Amino acid sequence: MKEGHIVDIERKAMAHIDALREQCGMSEKELGEKSFPDAKNPRQKVNALRSARGLKGEPLRVRLGDYCAMCEALGRNPAQELLIIYGQAQI
């Protein structure tokens, strides 16, 4: 799979996480605290995964473990949610 397609799937994954978070009525801060309880600033970690930052102005890359942690914090099965995203990706 080309790098551009991987980045596209990662961005779709974060958009999907945001939609699920909003459906649950959960704040970004609450998602961060539930997903990354050991992080110094959990809300900022979630924000950095979807918002532009750094010299290139791109979000951080989404690691599989981070994606699973966010899905579990939302009460979702990460594998099922990934299938939804993968099905929507244009590869």
N, C-alpha and C positions, 0 to 999 in steps of 0.2 A: 504494500500500500504506500502511496506517495505521501511525503511529509505534509503536503497541503491538505490532503484528505484527513489525515490524523488530526491536524489542528482544527479542521472543520467539525469533526466529530466531538472534539473536546469542547468547542464553543457551543455546539448544540446541547451537549451534556449539561453545561452550566446554565444555559437558558431553560432547560428542562427542570433542573434543580430549583431555579428561581420560580418557575411556574408552580411546582409542587409546594414550595415554601409559602407562596402567596395563597394557594388553595387551603393550606393548613392554618393560615392566619399567624404564621410564625415570623418573627422579625429576623433580620440578618444576624443580629447579635445573638439571639437565642439559638439559631442554627449553628453559628460558630461555636458557642459554648457547649452544645450537645455533641457536635462533630469532633471538635478539637479541644477537649478539656485541658490538655497540658500545654497548649499554645500560649505564648506571652500575650497576644492580642487576638483572640479567636475571630472576632468580627472582621478585623482587618485581613485575616487569612482568607476568609470567604470572599471578601471584596476584591482581593488581589487576584483571585482565580477567574474573575470575570471582567475586571476593569483594567484599562490601559495603564501601564506604568513603565518606568525605566526609559532608557535611551531610545529603544525601538518603539515605545508606546504600545506594547502588547501585554495582555494579561499573562500571569504565570501559567505554566502548563499544568494540566489536571492529571495528577497521578491516580492510578487505579485505586489505591488504598484510600486516598482522600475522597474520591467519588463514592466508594462503598460506605465510608464513615458518614458522609452527608445523607446518602439514601437511608441508612439505618436510623439516623437522627430524625428523619421524616417518617419513619415507620414503613419504609418501602424496601422491597427486595431489590438489591442492586442489579442482579442478573436480569430480572424482568424489565427493569427500567432501561438497562443498556440495550436490550433487544428492541425496545421502542425507538430509542435514539438511532440505533444502527439501521433500522428499517426506514427511517426518515432521511438518512444521509444519502447524498447523491455521489456515489463512488464510481 
